[in-house]
């Protein structure tokens, strides 16, 4: 069986013992070997009888050697006990400090958790009122999604100003030949479109005839004021479906005198509750065979840029 370490860190040893009755046993050699191998050995009862055979002088010398040998061990044991006691005291102090720190932290956490900031958790009465007012507020809507929220009528001055218009990115300015406001929207349409406009909740049409920057094309551009965005989209869908008729041209003397008498091109789009359109023809009275680049540029300039820019301030109203 393995031995555990002694208090001084040296493995203990079991001393062998010879038969004392054997003839020729050399006691002096045994005593010398015993002292060199185990300084702290104590004689058992069977070994105690050998001490009688020793002289008083030898016995005294052995006791003195035993005492001298034991003193270093006792001193070492005392030092070890003192070191052990010191480490135990130090460990106890450190443990006490750790426990105290943990208790302090725990107390801080408990106090902070048990006494929350009432203004942060519950909010002030003003905050509660504000939250209630916000939660009860209606959803934000597009200001021009309906004529109810955009009740101010449009006008010739708002859309066309006077003299000429210059859409952003256009090749030049468009000269305004004539402009007008119609209270009967059906007058802005032809055939089936006129009937559709007569039945619609349309309060006004503002239109003008202009000449392109290069003078090659004349166009009537206008805006219909419908009830809401749903109606304007429905009108657009009906035109997409290919109904008979179309938008009427506003002819004037000069370059727009023949507008609408030959084949024309129409462009249109919606913006909130407004339906914007343009009817394009050649100033020389010839028919337009296809929607080439000049025609697409006019639609973009007048419908998608100019009209949107003029109506956008109505949408930006907070």
C-alpha positions, -999 to +999 in steps of 0.1 A: +000+000+000+014+034-010+023+058+018+010+094+018+034+122+022+046+130+057+039+165+072+073+175+060+070+162+026+093+131+030+078+096+026+078+076+058+097+044+059+091+011+079+123+000+095+133-037+094+140-056+127+163-085+132+159-113+157+177-103+189+184-139+200+205-146+170+241-153+180+267-128+168+242-100+167+262-067+166+242-042+187+265-013+182+262-017+144+224-019+147+222+012+169+244+032+145+223+021+115+191+028+133+201+064+142+212+071+106+180+058+091+153+071+114+162+101+136+127+102+153+124+065+159+109+054+193+119+020+207+091-005+212+088-028+242+108-056+226+137-032+219+135-016+253+152-047+270+184-040+251+188-007+269+196-026+302+227-040+287+241-006+279+262+014+302+249+046+318+274+065+297+262+050+265+226+055+275+232+091+283+249+097+250+221+080+231+195+102+249+215+133+242+218+124+205+181+117+205+173+151+220+197+169+196+182+150+166+146+158+177+151+196+182+154+204+144+123+183+137+104+201+164+115+234+152+105+224+116+071+213+129+066+245+147+075+265+116+052+244+095+023+250+120+030+287+120+030+288+081-002+267+080-018+291+105-006+321+085-021+308+053-053+299+070-056+334+084-048+349+050-073+327+033-100+335+059-094+373+054-096+370+016-127+349+018-143+374+041-135+402+018-149+383-012-181+376+007-184+412+018-179+424-018-205+399-031-230+410-004-224+447-013-229+440-050-260+420-042-274+447-021-268+473-048-285+451-074-315+444-051-318+481-042-317+492-079-341+464-089-365+470-060-367+507-064-370+514-102-373+549-116-410+555-116-406+581-144-388+556-166-411+526-161-445+542-157-438+575-176-451+609-166-488+618-169-478+641-198-461+611-216-491+589-210-514+616-225-491+620-254-490+583-261-528+581-258-531+609-283-507+594-307-523+559-305-557+575-312-544+596-341-555+585-376-530+571-401-511+597-422-527+600-456-515+615-489-527+651-489-537+648-525-552+614-524-586+630-521-603+663-529-615+663-493-580+669-481-570+689-512-600+712-516-584+742-532-592+742-569-564+742-595-560+772-617-545+783-650-520+805-632-509+776-610-503+752-639-492+774-668-483+808-655-481+832-685-461+832-717-440+800-716-432+771-694-398+754-690-399+719-676-367+707-659-345+688-683-364+699-714-346+710-746-361+744-742-393+764-732-428+756-745-447+786-757-482+788-742-507+797-771-539+795-751-552+783-717-586+778-701-605+762-672-636+740-679-662+734-653-678+707-674-651+680-677-670+662-705-659+690-729-624+678-724-633+644-739-646+628-771-672+601-775-670+574-748-644+593-728-667+623-728-696+602-715-673+587-688-662+622-677-698+634-676-706+605-652-675+610-631-672+632-600-650+657-619-652+693-609-629+710-633-604+707-662-575+731-666-558+729-700-536+748-724-522+745-759-484+748-763-458+745-790-427+724-786-392+741-783-383+731-819-417+742-833-425+709-849-453+699-825-483+714-809-500+699-779-530+704-756-520+695-720-545+694-692-554+682-656-587+667-645-597+673-609-614+641-598-628+630-564-600+608-552-571+586-563-593+556-568-614+575-594-584+588-612-569+553-614-602+539-626-603+565-654-568+557-664-577+519-665-606+527-687-584+546-712-559+518-711-587+494-720-591+511-754-624+530-751-637+549-782-628+585-784-601+604-765-591+638-752-602+668-772-576+692-786-578+730-779-572+745-813-559+781-817-548+802-846-514+798-860-493+768-852-521+749-835-548+756-860-548+720-874-543+703-840-566+673-838-576+672-874-550+645-883-539+616-862-525+625-828-507+608-799-520+609-763-500+605-731-515+604-696-508+596-660-522+600-625-510+620-595-532+617-564-568+625-574-556+642-606-555+628-641-529+645-663-529+642-701-514+656-733-527+654-769-498+658-794-500+667-831-478+681-858-478+718-864-478+712-902-511+692-899-495+659-909-505+627-890-482+613-864-475+577-875-456+565-844-446+576-809-410+584-817-384+601-795-398+636-799-433+625-789-420+606-758-400+637-748-431+659-750-451+635-728-422+633-703-417+671-702-454+681-698-470+652-679-443+636-658-422+667-650-441+700-654-475+690-640-460+670-612-437+699-602-467+723-602-489+700-581-462+687-557-465+716-533-500+704-525-486+671-515-458+686-494-482+705-472-479+691-437 
